[in-house]
Amino acid sequence: MIERTLDDIDAADLARLIEAGRPEGRRLDYKLTLPGRGDADTKEFLADITALANTDGGDLIYGMRDVEGVAAELVGLPTEGLDGEILRLESLVRDGMDPRVPRVRFHVTPLEGDRVALIARVGASLVAPHRVTLKGTSRFFARNSRGKYEMDTGELRLAFAASDQTPRKLRDLHTAAVQAISGENMPCRLEAGPALVLTLAPLSILREPRDLAENALLPPLHGRGYDMAVGLDGVIAFVPLGHTEEATTGWAVNHRRGYIDVATVIGATREGQGRVWPQRFREALFGTVRHGLTRLRNHGVEGPWTLMATVLGVRDFMLIGGYDFSAGPAFQNIAYLGEVLDDTLANDSLEPLWAAFLRLFGVEDPRMWKVD
């Protein structure tokens, strides 16, 4: 998979695959031409899509010639009739597999000489396994480092079981992070008051064992520096203990298994009024994703990613946006804002969590709220 937002991929990104001698793998496949219209080519295309969705997602790059699986030449595709071909492929994705793969997007990258490359980005699926069903076919595929292959009975049993358990297991990771703010199994507890807890994890966290130990993500610091502690599960970075004994305003747990939890205070009581600072929320949300993805990618951990968010301790608190600009009070004390599942966790994919946060304080339309 090319580690760029799909719509930002350009010819230079594709050329770098050739310069680097990038081979095909679990999440990357090269195709010289578009699938033909015959049954064999059509089924092959659907097998490619389902194999990626049933594994960890990835990119199919059309218009790339490979030599023994290594990117060799960016030949490109003609532009004539391309729009119709994309519509045909989208129709196949919609009608040729069961269940339908929910996240397949196509992107056209212009090349020199009135040629283009076509990239099909397939997201890892939470409702896998998917099977090819075109014209009575019933076959399941997955991918490994050598390419796609047909799944055997044992793999199918595991895939069906994993599909049922994956959403719950991911949320269990986040639930443990929420419970940790009390100081359970931690070197410190989070200071009392409104707080945000985030869990950033690759979908592969439940499939691939890892043991990471370096380059710890730091918590939102608010200008106070940080301390470090090594624990059984990973490295914990936290804001130094303040005026409240054994309490901190923020921590980040860098789990050796390859995911990150962050907790930070986002409000306080001032002059008898409970206040929540929306900018603190946004800084923690976007900062955790930006720096957390950098750390995990430095260890070779790739997406697609899930980000889960919970806000605690906000009942009867007001949202403060500046002089004479507020909302609330909130009437929920603990609120799971939901999860985002995305290939890159680009900023726009995080906006639903921001919108959910504002709704806690009665703000229905995010456009009505000012963000400095």
C-alpha angles and dihedrals in degrees: 000000000000108000096227134096103272096239091052097055110117138175092275091059090053092046089055089060088062094043091052094044089236111192127211115262145152092315105027132063131173125215125184096202139016118268114277123237097249122104095253094052092043093052090046090055092050090047089054092051096046093044091058094043091049092052122034103309124248148157134301109201115201117198096038121118115210134195111215090336097313121116107255113158136010098223097163132199132268115260095220110107093358096128090056091048091053090051089051092052092047089052091052091051089050097047110021105068141048123252096018113249102247100206117048119135132176126213128187115214115196117229134184121286098033091295129127141194121225120214122196110197115199121192123218107259130233089199097053145168099076122185133205108246104170112141095350097315116144109184133139124210137188136176137239132173090288097051137265125339137174114266119240127222095267092051091049092053090051092046094052091047092048092050090058094046105038101083092046094047092050091051090048088061090053094045090056089053092052091051091050094068087080089064096257108158089349134110090237142007128240117261113260116263140064110342141177122216120193133184119196116190141154115240087238090067089096094046109038123053114222138177111202122172112159142072098035118209111238123226124243097288106193089206100299105106123232146258128216134220129182115221137177092264098041147292119325119203116190141171108259114269111272137195093314110076113252092354128121134191094225147001141181123207112205101200117210088223090069109265136097136224122197128187125182139166112249101179148015143190113269123181091345095309124110109228133186119196112218093196089059088054093050093046091052093045099048095033093053091052095044097047096031094055090049092053095046094045089052085063093049094257111145136189165250088141139201125208119192124190136192129179119205138186098022102122110130091006122128126225107237119205102167139293110355092346117113145129137204148353100231117228097196119080100192120028129176102211093196136245136285120215114194143144095236107006090231115188095262091057089061095056094090089064090050090049091050090050092053092049089062086069097042098264104138099176116049089204088069092063122083119227117192 
